[in-house]
């Protein structure tokens, strides 16, 4: 199965370009790391439904991750109600539009923790 490519000349939305730029410029150090684990936000820009990748992770939490040249097995889990506030604050400090996305939707945007297996 092949992955469809964007049409010639098309570019990802601005937020994706900015995220990629920051990640590349910092060698992967600035982004979604929390100690020895990684944190990702299932925001989908504040859309009413969760992103498909989030649904996939909840259905199959055993995953393979690559960060720069580091490839490893991990387990994805949704942050607990106790963990989420601090992680959300940290993520919104990295990417302030997350707070705007949360205001756009009635769903609680999940924060997902990726821990090495």
N, CA, C and O atoms as a Tinker XYZ file with bonds, in Angstrom:
   468  protein
     1  N      0.845000   -1.161000    0.000000    73     2
     2  CA     0.000000    0.000000    0.000000    64     1     3
     3  C      0.900000    1.236000    0.000000    63     2     4     5
     4  O      1.857000    1.311000    0.770000    81     3
     5  N      0.595000    2.186000   -0.848000    73     3     6
     6  CA     1.386000    3.407000   -0.897000    64     5     7
     7  C      0.625000    4.542000   -0.241000    63     6     8     9
     8  O     -0.605000    4.560000   -0.216000    81     7
     9  N      1.375000    5.473000    0.282000    73     7    10
    10  CA     0.777000    6.644000    0.919000    64     9    11
    11  C      0.597000    7.721000   -0.126000    63    10    12    13
    12  O      1.549000    8.043000   -0.836000    81    11
    13  N     -0.614000    8.302000   -0.249000    73    11    14
    14  CA    -0.801000    9.359000   -1.231000    64    13    15
    15  C      0.076000   10.558000   -0.892000    63    14    16    17
    16  O      0.268000   10.896000    0.276000    81    15
    17  N      0.592000   11.180000   -1.916000    73    15    18
    18  CA     1.404000   12.378000   -1.739000    64    17    19
    19  C      0.571000   13.601000   -2.070000    63    18    20    21
    20  O     -0.360000   13.523000   -2.871000    81    19
    21  N      0.902000   14.739000   -1.453000    73    19    22
    22  CA     0.180000   15.958000   -1.768000    64    21    23
    23  C      0.393000   16.334000   -3.230000    63    22    24    25
    24  O      1.406000   15.982000   -3.834000    81    23
    25  N     -0.562000   17.042000   -3.778000    73    23    26
    26  CA    -0.441000   17.506000   -5.150000    64    25    27
    27  C      0.803000   18.357000   -5.281000    63    26    28    29
    28  O      1.199000   19.047000   -4.342000    81    27
    29  N      1.418000   18.304000   -6.456000    73    27    30
    30  CA     2.625000   19.079000   -6.698000    64    29    31
    31  C      2.390000   20.550000   -6.368000    63    30    32    33
    32  O      1.401000   21.144000   -6.796000    81    31
    33  N      3.309000   21.123000   -5.606000    73    31    34
    34  CA     3.208000   22.530000   -5.260000    64    33    35
    35  C      2.367000   22.810000   -4.023000    63    34    36    37
    36  O      2.361000   23.943000   -3.542000    81    35
    37  N      1.646000   21.808000   -3.483000    73    35    38
    38  CA     0.837000   22.057000   -2.290000    64    37    39
    39  C      1.733000   21.986000   -1.068000    63    38    40    41
    40  O      2.762000   21.311000   -1.076000    81    39
    41  N      1.336000   22.688000   -0.018000    73    39    42
    42  CA     2.113000   22.737000    1.207000    64    41    43
    43  C      1.198000   22.433000    2.383000    63    42    44    45
    44  O     -0.007000   22.675000    2.316000    81    43
    45  N      1.767000   21.903000    3.459000    73    43    46
    46  CA     0.947000   21.685000    4.649000    64    45    47
    47  C      0.479000   23.017000    5.216000    63    46    48    49
    48  O      1.061000   24.059000    4.914000    81    47
    49  N     -0.571000   22.992000    6.039000    73    47    50
    50  CA    -1.016000   24.230000    6.685000    64    49    51
    51  C      0.121000   24.885000    7.462000    63    50    52    53
    52  O      1.080000   24.217000    7.851000    81    51
    53  N      0.012000   26.186000    7.686000    73    51    54
    54  CA     1.054000   26.960000    8.340000    64    53    55
    55  C      1.513000   26.401000    9.670000    63    54    56    57
    56  O      2.709000   26.415000    9.960000    81    55
    57  N      0.583000   25.905000   10.495000    73    55    58
    58  CA     0.985000   25.394000   11.805000    64    57    59
    59  C      1.879000   24.179000   11.673000    63    58    60    61
    60  O      2.780000   23.984000   12.488000    81    59
    61  N      1.644000   23.354000   10.654000    73    59    62
    62  CA     2.495000   22.187000   10.464000    64    61    63
    63  C      3.884000   22.608000   10.001000    63    62    64    65
    64  O      4.888000   22.037000   10.427000    81    63
    65  N      3.936000   23.600000    9.135000    73    63    66
    66  CA     5.225000   24.111000    8.680000    64    65    67
    67  C      6.016000   24.681000    9.851000    63    66    68    69
    68  O      7.215000   24.426000    9.972000    81    67
    69  N      5.357000   25.450000   10.713000    73    67    70
    70  CA     6.016000   26.049000   11.873000    64    69    71
    71  C      6.516000   24.965000   12.831000    63    70    72    73
    72  O      7.636000   25.048000   13.335000    81    71
    73  N      5.693000   23.960000   13.077000    73    71    74
    74  CA     6.088000   22.871000   13.971000    64    73    75
    75  C      7.312000   22.152000   13.409000    63    74    76    77
    76  O      8.267000   21.891000   14.141000    81    75
    77  N      7.289000   21.832000   12.125000    73    75    78
    78  CA     8.419000   21.152000   11.495000    64    77    79
    79  C      9.679000   22.014000   11.556000    63    78    80    81
    80  O     10.768000   21.501000   11.813000    81    79
    81  N      9.538000   23.311000   11.323000    73    79    82
    82  CA    10.678000   24.222000   11.364000    64    81    83
    83  C     11.327000   24.204000   12.756000    63    82    84    85
    84  O     12.547000   24.086000   12.875000    81    83
    85  N     10.504000   24.322000   13.803000    73    83    86
    86  CA    11.031000   24.329000   15.170000    64    85    87
    87  C     11.712000   23.004000   15.499000    63    86    88    89
    88  O     12.772000   22.984000   16.125000    81    87
    89  N     11.116000   21.923000   15.086000    73    87    90
    90  CA    11.670000   20.601000   15.367000    64    89    91
    91  C     13.032000   20.447000   14.698000    63    90    92    93
    92  O     13.986000   19.989000   15.326000    81    91
    93  N     13.123000   20.828000   13.428000    73    91    94
    94  CA    14.369000   20.694000   12.677000    64    93    95
    95  C     15.444000   21.622000   13.230000    63    94    96    97
    96  O     16.585000   21.202000   13.418000    81    95
    97  N     15.094000   22.875000   13.492000    73    95    98
    98  CA    16.076000   23.843000   13.988000    64    97    99
    99  C     16.653000   23.469000   15.344000    63    98   100   101
   100  O     17.795000   23.822000   15.641000    81    99
   101  N     15.898000   22.768000   16.168000    73    99   102
   102  CA    16.390000   22.396000   17.499000    64   101   103
   103  C     16.885000   20.956000   17.556000    63   102   104   105
   104  O     17.175000   20.434000   18.632000    81   103
   105  N     16.982000   20.321000   16.397000    73   103   106
   106  CA    17.447000   18.938000   16.380000    64   105   107
   107  C     16.522000   17.997000   17.124000    63   106   108   109
   108  O     16.964000   16.980000   17.658000    81   107
   109  N     15.234000   18.332000   17.163000    73   107   110
   110  CA    14.248000   17.490000   17.822000    64   109   111
   111  C     14.132000   17.721000   19.317000    63   110   112   113
   112  O     13.349000   17.045000   19.985000    81   111
   113  N     14.895000   18.664000   19.854000    73   111   114
   114  CA    14.851000   18.917000   21.301000    64   113   115
   115  C     13.652000   19.771000   21.702000    63   114   116   117
   116  O     13.107000   19.595000   22.792000    81   115
   117  N     13.241000   20.686000   20.844000    73   115   118
   118  CA    12.075000   21.525000   21.131000    64   117   119
   119  C     10.868000   20.860000   20.495000    63   118   120   121
   120  O     10.826000   20.660000   19.281000    81   119
   121  N      9.923000   20.531000   21.291000    73   119   122
   122  CA     8.762000   19.845000   20.761000    64   121   123
   123  C      7.988000   19.197000   21.872000    63   122   124   125
   124  O      7.619000   19.853000   22.847000    81   123
   125  N      7.746000   17.957000   21.740000    73   123   126
   126  CA     6.787000   17.278000   22.601000    64   125   127
   127  C      7.440000   16.233000   23.499000    63   126   128   129
   128  O      6.987000   15.090000   23.550000    81   127
   129  N      8.505000   16.619000   24.208000    73   127   130
   130  CA     9.161000   15.665000   25.096000    64   129   131
   131  C      8.880000   16.019000   26.543000    63   130   132   133
   132  O      8.836000   17.192000   26.915000    81   131
   133  N      8.689000   14.983000   27.358000    73   131   134
   134  CA     8.446000   15.159000   28.794000    64   133   135
   135  C      9.304000   14.130000   29.514000    63   134   136   137
   136  O      8.847000   13.022000   29.795000    81   135
   137  N     10.539000   14.492000   29.810000    73   135   138
   138  CA    11.458000   13.537000   30.419000    64   137   139
   139  C     11.812000   12.450000   29.427000    63   138   140   141
   140  O     12.253000   12.739000   28.315000    81   139
   141  N     11.621000   11.193000   29.822000    73   139   142
   142  CA    11.927000   10.059000   28.947000    64   141   143
   143  C     10.749000    9.642000   28.085000    63   142   144   145
   144  O     10.818000    8.624000   27.397000    81   143
   145  N      9.689000   10.396000   28.110000    73   143   146
   146  CA     8.510000   10.036000   27.327000    64   145   147
   147  C      8.159000   11.190000   26.391000    63   146   148   149
   148  O      8.641000   12.311000   26.545000    81   147
   149  N      7.318000   10.886000   25.431000    73   147   150
   150  CA     6.874000   11.884000   24.467000    64   149   151
   151  C      5.388000   12.144000   24.680000    63   150   152   153
   152  O      4.632000   11.264000   25.092000    81   151
   153  N      5.001000   13.359000   24.392000    73   151   154
   154  CA     3.613000   13.772000   24.575000    64   153   155
   155  C      3.117000   14.351000   23.260000    63   154   156   157
   156  O      3.787000   15.183000   22.647000    81   155
   157  N      1.948000   13.911000   22.833000    73   155   158
   158  CA     1.314000   14.445000   21.636000    64   157   159
   159  C     -0.117000   14.844000   21.982000    63   158   160   161
   160  O     -0.741000   14.267000   22.873000    81   159
   161  N     -0.617000   15.830000   21.269000    73   159   162
   162  CA    -1.946000   16.379000   21.536000    64   161   163
   163  C     -2.846000   16.074000   20.344000    63   162   164   165
   164  O     -2.509000   16.401000   19.205000    81   163
   165  N     -3.975000   15.455000   20.604000    73   163   166
   166  CA    -4.919000   15.071000   19.553000    64   165   167
   167  C     -5.900000   16.214000   19.286000    63   166   168   169
   168  O     -7.109000   16.060000   19.462000    81   167
   169  N     -5.372000   17.346000   18.864000    73   167   170
   170  CA    -6.197000   18.558000   18.752000    64   169   171
   171  C     -7.055000   18.613000   17.492000    63   170   172   173
   172  O     -8.215000   19.022000   17.542000    81   171
   173  N     -6.490000   18.204000   16.376000    73   171   174
   174  CA    -7.156000   18.328000   15.077000    64   173   175
   175  C     -7.678000   19.753000   14.883000    63   174   176   177
   176  O     -8.733000   19.972000   14.287000    81   175
   177  N     -6.912000   20.711000   15.399000    73   175   178
   178  CA    -7.250000   22.115000   15.221000    64   177   179
   179  C     -8.559000   22.525000   15.869000    63   178   180   181
   180  O     -9.138000   23.547000   15.503000    81   179
   181  N     -9.031000   21.740000   16.829000    73   179   182
   182  CA   -10.290000   22.059000   17.502000    64   181   183
   183  C    -11.517000   21.540000   16.777000    63   182   184   185
   184  O    -12.637000   21.958000   17.071000    81   183
   185  N    -11.319000   20.629000   15.828000    73   183   186
   186  CA   -12.452000   20.021000   15.115000    64   185   187
   187  C    -13.322000   19.240000   16.105000    63   186   188   189
   188  O    -12.845000   18.852000   17.171000    81   187
   189  N    -14.589000   19.008000   15.760000    73   187   190
   190  CA   -15.486000   18.322000   16.692000    64   189   191
   191  C    -15.148000   16.854000   16.945000    63   190   192   193
   192  O    -15.541000   16.308000   17.977000    81   191
   193  N    -14.438000   16.210000   16.040000    73   191   194
   194  CA   -14.095000   14.789000   16.203000    64   193   195
   195  C    -12.591000   14.632000   16.411000    63   194   196   197
   196  O    -11.796000   15.456000   15.958000    81   195
   197  N    -12.221000   13.565000   17.101000    73   195   198
   198  CA   -10.804000   13.263000   17.307000    64   197   199
   199  C    -10.137000   12.958000   15.972000    63   198   200   201
   200  O    -10.802000   12.507000   15.040000    81   199
   201  N     -8.828000   13.198000   15.867000    73   199   202
   202  CA    -8.112000   12.823000   14.645000    64   201   203
   203  C     -8.049000   11.299000   14.505000    63   202   204   205
   204  O     -8.087000   10.569000   15.495000    81   203
   205  N     -7.954000   10.842000   13.270000    73   203   206
   206  CA    -7.918000    9.400000   13.006000    64   205   207
   207  C     -6.728000    8.737000   13.702000    63   206   208   209
   208  O     -6.847000    7.614000   14.191000    81   207
   209  N     -5.585000    9.420000   13.752000    73   207   210
   210  CA    -4.411000    8.799000   14.386000    64   209   211
   211  C     -4.673000    8.525000   15.868000    63   210   212   213
   212  O     -4.173000    7.541000   16.414000    81   211
   213  N     -5.446000    9.381000   16.512000    73   211   214
   214  CA    -5.776000    9.166000   17.925000    64   213   215
   215  C     -6.646000    7.919000   18.078000    63   214   216   217
   216  O     -6.410000    7.093000   18.960000    81   215
   217  N     -7.635000    7.792000   17.230000    73   215   218
   218  CA    -8.499000    6.601000   17.262000    64   217   219
   219  C     -7.675000    5.343000   17.026000    63   218   220   221
   220  O     -7.913000    4.313000   17.657000    81   219
   221  N     -6.703000    5.426000   16.118000    73   219   222
   222  CA    -5.827000    4.279000   15.856000    64   221   223
   223  C     -4.998000    3.925000   17.090000    63   222   224   225
   224  O     -4.842000    2.747000   17.414000    81   223
   225  N     -4.465000    4.938000   17.780000    73   223   226
   226  CA    -3.655000    4.669000   18.978000    64   225   227
   227  C     -4.474000    4.079000   20.114000    63   226   228   229
   228  O     -3.984000    3.222000   20.850000    81   227
   229  N     -5.716000    4.525000   20.265000    73   227   230
   230  CA    -6.530000    3.957000   21.342000    64   229   231
   231  C     -6.924000    2.520000   21.025000    63   230   232   233
   232  O     -7.105000    1.705000   21.929000    81   231
   233  N     -7.057000    2.210000   19.728000    73   231   234
   234  CA    -7.388000    0.839000   19.329000    64   233   235
   235  C     -6.164000   -0.074000   19.374000    63   234   236   237
   236  O     -6.280000   -1.261000   19.678000    81   235
   237  N     -4.989000    0.485000   19.070000    73   235   238
   238  CA    -3.753000   -0.296000   19.037000    64   237   239
   239  C     -2.632000    0.538000   19.668000    63   238   240   241
   240  O     -1.908000    1.235000   18.957000    81   239
   241  N     -2.486000    0.471000   20.981000    73   239   242
   242  CA    -1.512000    1.336000   21.659000    64   241   243
   243  C     -0.051000    0.906000   21.546000    63   242   244   245
   244  O      0.842000    1.683000   21.884000    81   243
   245  N      0.211000   -0.305000   21.082000    73   243   246
   246  CA     1.590000   -0.758000   20.899000    64   245   247
   247  C      2.074000   -0.222000   19.561000    63   246   248   249
   248  O      1.551000   -0.601000   18.513000    81   247
   249  N      3.079000    0.666000   19.590000    73   247   250
   250  CA     3.490000    1.367000   18.376000    64   249   251
   251  C      5.001000    1.378000   18.217000    63   250   252   253
   252  O      5.740000    1.011000   19.130000    81   251
   253  N      5.449000    1.806000   17.036000    73   251   254
   254  CA     6.857000    2.070000   16.755000    64   253   255
   255  C      6.990000    3.568000   16.572000    63   254   256   257
   256  O      6.172000    4.196000   15.900000    81   255
   257  N      8.027000    4.141000   17.175000    73   255   258
   258  CA     8.247000    5.584000   17.131000    64   257   259
   259  C      9.650000    5.838000   16.595000    63   258   260   261
   260  O     10.586000    5.087000   16.870000    81   259
   261  N      9.773000    6.908000   15.827000    73   259   262
   262  CA    11.091000    7.357000   15.419000    64   261   263
   263  C     11.202000    8.840000   15.729000    63   262   264   265
   264  O     10.380000    9.644000   15.288000    81   263
   265  N     12.230000    9.193000   16.494000    73   263   266
   266  CA    12.548000   10.584000   16.806000    64   265   267
   267  C     13.992000   10.768000   16.382000    63   266   268   269
   268  O     14.913000   10.215000   16.984000    81   267
   269  N     14.168000   11.552000   15.339000    73   267   270
   270  CA    15.481000   11.691000   14.715000    64   269   271
   271  C     15.942000   10.275000   14.337000    63   270   272   273
   272  O     15.189000    9.550000   13.687000    81   271
   273  N     17.152000    9.865000   14.722000    73   271   274
   274  CA    17.633000    8.524000   14.354000    64   273   275
   275  C     17.243000    7.459000   15.373000    63   274   276   277
   276  O     17.521000    6.278000   15.168000    81   275
   277  N     16.604000    7.863000   16.466000    73   275   278
   278  CA    16.218000    6.943000   17.537000    64   277   279
   279  C     14.885000    6.275000   17.188000    63   278   280   281
   280  O     13.849000    6.934000   17.100000    81   279
   281  N     14.931000    4.975000   16.995000    73   279   282
   282  CA    13.724000    4.186000   16.708000    64   281   283
   283  C     13.478000    3.248000   17.876000    63   282   284   285
   284  O     14.395000    2.580000   18.354000    81   283
   285  N     12.227000    3.204000   18.332000    73   283   286
   286  CA    11.926000    2.374000   19.491000    64   285   287
   287  C     10.454000    1.985000   19.523000    63   286   288   289
   288  O      9.604000    2.611000   18.889000    81   287
   289  N     10.182000    0.922000   20.291000    73   287   290
   290  CA     8.808000    0.510000   20.535000    64   289   291
   291  C      8.282000    1.327000   21.699000    63   290   292   293
   292  O      9.018000    1.657000   22.629000    81   291
   293  N      7.000000    1.648000   21.636000    73   291   294
   294  CA     6.387000    2.433000   22.706000    64   293   295
   295  C      4.951000    1.980000   22.906000    63   294   296   297
   296  O      4.378000    1.253000   22.094000    81   295
   297  N      4.402000    2.431000   24.003000    73   295   298
   298  CA     2.989000    2.197000   24.298000    64   297   299
   299  C      2.356000    3.562000   24.483000    63   298   300   301
   300  O      2.856000    4.401000   25.232000    81   299
   301  N      1.246000    3.770000   23.786000    73   299   302
   302  CA     0.516000    5.035000   23.881000    64   301   303
   303  C     -0.593000    4.891000   24.912000    63   302   304   305
   304  O     -1.261000    3.861000   25.002000    81   303
   305  N     -0.765000    5.953000   25.685000    73   303   306
   306  CA    -1.888000    5.982000   26.624000    64   305   307
   307  C     -2.349000    7.419000   26.786000    63   306   308   309
   308  O     -1.561000    8.359000   26.682000    81   307
   309  N     -3.618000    7.568000   27.039000    73   307   310
   310  CA    -4.183000    8.894000   27.256000    64   309   311
   311  C     -3.812000    9.336000   28.664000    63   310   312   313
   312  O     -3.912000    8.558000   29.613000    81   311
   313  N     -3.382000   10.586000   28.796000    73   311   314
   314  CA    -3.028000   11.129000   30.109000    64   313   315
   315  C     -4.236000   11.039000   31.037000    63   314   316   317
   316  O     -5.370000   11.292000   30.628000    81   315
   317  N     -3.980000   10.681000   32.264000    73   315   318
   318  CA    -5.054000   10.577000   33.256000    64   317   319
   319  C     -5.567000   11.968000   33.602000    63   318   320   321
   320  O     -4.899000   12.961000   33.311000    81   319
   321  N     -6.748000   12.056000   34.222000    73   319   322
   322  CA    -7.261000   13.359000   34.647000    64   321   323
   323  C     -6.308000   14.089000   35.599000    63   322   324   325
   324  O     -6.321000   15.319000   35.660000    81   323
   325  N     -5.497000   13.358000   36.328000    73   323   326
   326  CA    -4.517000   13.968000   37.223000    64   325   327
   327  C     -3.313000   14.508000   36.447000    63   326   328   329
   328  O     -2.796000   15.577000   36.771000    81   327
   329  N     -2.868000   13.776000   35.427000    73   327   330
   330  CA    -1.703000   14.164000   34.637000    64   329   331
   331  C     -1.998000   15.271000   33.630000    63   330   332   333
   332  O     -1.147000   16.120000   33.365000    81   331
   333  N     -3.212000   15.258000   33.068000    73   331   334
   334  CA    -3.528000   16.112000   31.931000    64   333   335
   335  C     -3.312000   17.606000   32.167000    63   334   336   337
   336  O     -2.717000   18.251000   31.304000    81   335
   337  N     -3.758000   18.201000   33.282000    73   335   338
   338  CA    -3.611000   19.659000   33.427000    64   337   339
   339  C     -2.174000   20.162000   33.282000    63   338   340   341
   340  O     -1.932000   21.144000   32.581000    81   339
   341  N     -1.231000   19.505000   33.932000    73   339   342
   342  CA     0.168000   19.948000   33.846000    64   341   343
   343  C      0.723000   19.735000   32.442000    63   342   344   345
   344  O      1.450000   20.579000   31.918000    81   343
   345  N      0.373000   18.593000   31.833000    73   343   346
   346  CA     0.854000   18.333000   30.478000    64   345   347
   347  C      0.231000   19.313000   29.485000    63   346   348   349
   348  O      0.910000   19.804000   28.583000    81   347
   349  N     -1.069000   19.598000   29.653000    73   347   350
   350  CA    -1.728000   20.557000   28.768000    64   349   351
   351  C     -1.045000   21.919000   28.865000    63   350   352   353
   352  O     -0.793000   22.568000   27.850000    81   351
   353  N     -0.750000   22.342000   30.082000    73   351   354
   354  CA    -0.097000   23.638000   30.289000    64   353   355
   355  C      1.269000   23.671000   29.599000    63   354   356   357
   356  O      1.627000   24.659000   28.959000    81   355
   357  N      2.017000   22.588000   29.737000    73   355   358
   358  CA     3.332000   22.495000   29.095000    64   357   359
   359  C      3.193000   22.535000   27.575000    63   358   360   361
   360  O      3.951000   23.228000   26.896000    81   359
   361  N      2.231000   21.796000   27.047000    73   359   362
   362  CA     2.045000   21.746000   25.595000    64   361   363
   363  C      1.557000   23.086000   25.046000    63   362   364   365
   364  O      1.996000   23.514000   23.978000    81   363
   365  N      0.655000   23.746000   25.766000    73   363   366
   366  CA     0.158000   25.048000   25.329000    64   365   367
   367  C      1.252000   26.112000   25.406000    63   366   368   369
   368  O      1.215000   27.090000   24.660000    81   367
   369  N      2.215000   25.934000   26.293000    73   367   370
   370  CA     3.351000   26.863000   26.339000    64   369   371
   371  C      4.229000   26.689000   25.099000    63   370   372   373
   372  O      4.791000   27.658000   24.588000    81   371
   373  N      4.344000   25.452000   24.622000    73   371   374
   374  CA     5.113000   25.170000   23.407000    64   373   375
   375  C      4.349000   25.640000   22.183000    63   374   376   377
   376  O      4.930000   26.228000   21.271000    81   375
   377  N      3.047000   25.383000   22.161000    73   375   378
   378  CA     2.200000   25.729000   21.014000    64   377   379
   379  C      0.921000   26.398000   21.528000    63   378   380   381
   380  O     -0.076000   25.708000   21.743000    81   379
   381  N      0.921000   27.725000   21.732000    73   379   382
   382  CA    -0.227000   28.439000   22.300000    64   381   383
   383  C     -1.568000   28.228000   21.591000    63   382   384   385
   384  O     -2.603000   28.293000   22.255000    81   383
   385  N     -1.605000   27.978000   20.278000    73   383   386
   386  CA    -2.914000   27.739000   19.658000    64   385   387
   387  C     -3.693000   26.553000   20.230000    63   386   388   389
   388  O     -4.895000   26.446000   19.986000    81   387
   389  N     -3.040000   25.653000   20.990000    73   387   390
   390  CA    -3.793000   24.552000   21.592000    64   389   391
   391  C     -4.942000   25.077000   22.445000    63   390   392   393
   392  O     -6.023000   24.487000   22.440000    81   391
   393  N     -4.738000   26.161000   23.172000    73   391   394
   394  CA    -5.821000   26.726000   23.979000    64   393   395
   395  C     -6.964000   27.223000   23.097000    63   394   396   397
   396  O     -8.134000   27.073000   23.452000    81   395
   397  N     -6.633000   27.809000   21.958000    73   395   398
   398  CA    -7.665000   28.241000   21.006000    64   397   399
   399  C     -8.423000   27.027000   20.464000    63   398   400   401
   400  O     -9.647000   27.064000   20.336000    81   399
   401  N     -7.711000   25.977000   20.152000    73   399   402
   402  CA    -8.355000   24.764000   19.627000    64   401   403
   403  C     -9.336000   24.201000   20.651000    63   402   404   405
   404  O    -10.441000   23.791000   20.298000    81   403
   405  N     -8.924000   24.182000   21.932000    73   403   406
   406  CA    -9.817000   23.655000   22.963000    64   405   407
   407  C    -11.069000   24.504000   23.077000    63   406   408   409
   408  O    -12.155000   23.973000   23.305000    81   407
   409  N    -10.934000   25.820000   22.921000    73   407   410
   410  CA   -12.088000   26.721000   23.008000    64   409   411
   411  C    -13.059000   26.529000   21.850000    63   410   412   413
   412  O    -14.239000   26.858000   21.969000    81   411
   413  N    -12.571000   25.997000   20.729000    73   411   414
   414  CA   -13.414000   25.796000   19.539000    64   413   415
   415  C    -14.310000   24.564000   19.619000    63   414   416   417
   416  O    -15.271000   24.452000   18.858000    81   415
   417  N    -14.015000   23.656000   20.513000    73   415   418
   418  CA   -14.716000   22.372000   20.517000    64   417   419
   419  C    -15.282000   22.047000   21.890000    63   418   420   421
   420  O    -14.794000   22.528000   22.913000    81   419
   421  N    -16.320000   21.222000   21.891000    73   419   422
   422  CA   -16.897000   20.783000   23.162000    64   421   423
   423  C    -16.189000   19.532000   23.691000    63   422   424   425
   424  O    -16.326000   19.199000   24.869000    81   423
   425  N    -15.441000   18.841000   22.839000    73   423   426
   426  CA   -14.728000   17.645000   23.304000    64   425   427
   427  C    -13.477000   18.055000   24.072000    63   426   428   429
   428  O    -12.858000   19.074000   23.764000    81   427
   429  N    -13.112000   17.270000   25.057000    73   427   430
   430  CA   -11.831000   17.514000   25.715000    64   429   431
   431  C    -10.749000   16.958000   24.803000    63   430   432   433
   432  O    -10.752000   15.775000   24.464000    81   431
   433  N     -9.831000   17.818000   24.412000    73   431   434
   434  CA    -8.764000   17.378000   23.511000    64   433   435
   435  C     -7.820000   16.465000   24.305000    63   434   436   437
   436  O     -7.283000   16.864000   25.338000    81   435
   437  N     -7.626000   15.235000   23.808000    73   435   438
   438  CA    -6.764000   14.300000   24.521000    64   437   439
   439  C     -5.284000   14.655000   24.438000    63   438   440   441
   440  O     -4.794000   15.157000   23.427000    81   439
   441  N     -4.601000   14.379000   25.527000    73   439   442
   442  CA    -3.151000   14.448000   25.589000    64   441   443
   443  C     -2.693000   13.001000   25.692000    63   442   444   445
   444  O     -3.119000   12.267000   26.584000    81   443
   445  N     -1.820000   12.597000   24.769000    73   443   446
   446  CA    -1.384000   11.209000   24.697000    64   445   447
   447  C      0.079000   11.115000   25.075000    63   446   448   449
   448  O      0.908000   11.889000   24.595000    81   447
   449  N      0.390000   10.169000   25.931000    73   447   450
   450  CA     1.747000    9.920000   26.389000    64   449   451
   451  C      2.282000    8.685000   25.672000    63   450   452   453
   452  O      1.623000    7.646000   25.631000    81   451
   453  N      3.477000    8.807000   25.109000    73   451   454
   454  CA     4.139000    7.689000   24.453000    64   453   455
   455  C      5.321000    7.284000   25.320000    63   454   456   457
   456  O      6.274000    8.047000   25.478000    81   455
   457  N      5.256000    6.082000   25.880000    73   455   458
   458  CA     6.298000    5.596000   26.780000    64   457   459
   459  C      7.031000    4.430000   26.134000    63   458   460   461
   460  O      6.409000    3.552000   25.536000    81   459
   461  N      8.346000    4.422000   26.256000    73   459   462
   462  CA     9.133000    3.320000   25.699000    64   461   463
   463  C      8.659000    1.991000   26.290000    63   462   464   465
   464  O      8.376000    1.868000   27.481000    81   463
   465  N      8.588000    1.023000   25.410000    73   463   466
   466  CA     8.133000   -0.318000   25.837000    64   465   467
   467  C      9.318000   -1.113000   26.351000    63   466   468
   468  O      9.159000   -2.263000   26.759000    81   467
